[in-house]
Amino acid sequence: FVLAFTASTLPRTVRKAAGSIDIAGALTVTVGLASVVYGVVNAPEVGWLTWSTLTFIGAGAILLVIFFVNGSGLNTQMSTDAMFRNPVFQQDVSEPIFKPPEQNLWIRCKVTLLMGP
C-alpha cells in the first residue's frame, strides 16, 4: 500500500549517473576490512603473534592501503583524506581505541547491551 501510494504521489524524475561504480575499490575495502576484523576477532583464541593472525591483519592492512592509494586518483572518491584532518572525525575514530572502557560512553553502552546492567 505504501509503495503504491508513494509511487503515485512523488514527481517523476530522471536520474543521471554521476559516475561509474568502483568495483576494485569496493572489493579491496570490503575484503581488507573483513580480513582485519577476522584477524582481530580470532586473535584471542589462537594468539596475537600466530602466523594466521598476523597474515589476516597484514593482508587486510595492505588491501586498505591499496584502497586509499587507488581511490586518491579517482574523481569520485569514497573517502577523502580531508575527513582525516577533521578534528571531530579524529576524535570519533580514536576515542574507542585510546580511552579506557569505563570512560567511553559508546563502549559502556555496548557492554551493557551485551552483558546486561
N, C-alpha and C positions, 0 to 999 in steps of 0.2 A: 504494500500500500504506500509506504513512504517513498519507495523508489519511483513508483508511477506518479505520485503527486509531485515529487521533486523534478522529474523529467519534464512534466508538463508546465511547471511554473518558472523554471530557470530559463534565461535567454540562451539561445544557441550561439556558441562562439566557435571560431576556428582556431585551433591551437597550432602555433607554428613551432617547429622543432628548434630549440636553441642550440643544439649541438648533437654530437653522437655520444653513444654510451661507451665509456672507457672499460671495456671488458678486462683488459690486462690489469688495470688499476683495481677494479672490483675483486678480481681473483687474488692479487697479491695482498691487498689489505685484509681480505677475509681469511685466507689461509695463514697469513702472518699472525693475525690476532688469535686465531684458533690455536695455532701452534704454541704461542707464548702462554696462553691460558691453560692449555693441556699440560705443558711442562710445569707450570707453577702449581696447578691443582694436584698433579701426581707426585710432585717432589717430596711432600712429607712422607709418603708411603715408601718410595723407592730410594730416597736420599737426594739431597741437593747437588751433590757432586758426582752423581752417576752419569754414565755416558748418555743414557736416554734423556734425562732431564736437561743436560747441557746441550744436547743435539736439538731438542724441540725448542728450547728458548733461543738458542743461537740461530737456528733456521728461521724462526719467527722474526727475530730482530733483523736479520738480513733481508727478509721479504718486506718488512716495514720500511727499511731504508730504501730499498728499490722503489717502493710505492711513492715515497716522498720525493726521491730524486726524479723519477719518471713523471710525477704529477707537476713538478715545478716548471716544466716546459710546456704544459698544456694551457690553452686559453681558458678552459673551464675547469678550474681546479676543484677537487672535492674538499681540500683543506688548504689553507694558505699559511705561510709562515707568520703572517701578521697576527693571527689568532694566538700564537705562542708568545707574542710580545705584549698581549693584553694582560694587565695585572689581575683582573678578575678571573680570567681563564687559568692563569698560572696558579692562583690560589685554589681554585676549584680542583685542579688536577693534583696539586702537591699536598693538599690538606689531608686526604685519606691516607697518604703514604707516610708523611712525616710527623703527624700528630699522633700521640698515643690514643688508643681507642676510647678511653674514658673522657677525653677532651673533644672528641669528634662526634658531633650530633648524628651525622649520617651513619657512621658505624654503630653507634649506640642503638639507633632505630632498627638497623638490620639485625643486630644481635638480639634485640628484644623480640622482634618478629619471629626469628628462627628458634630461639630458646625459651621464650616466654619471659614475663617480668620477674 
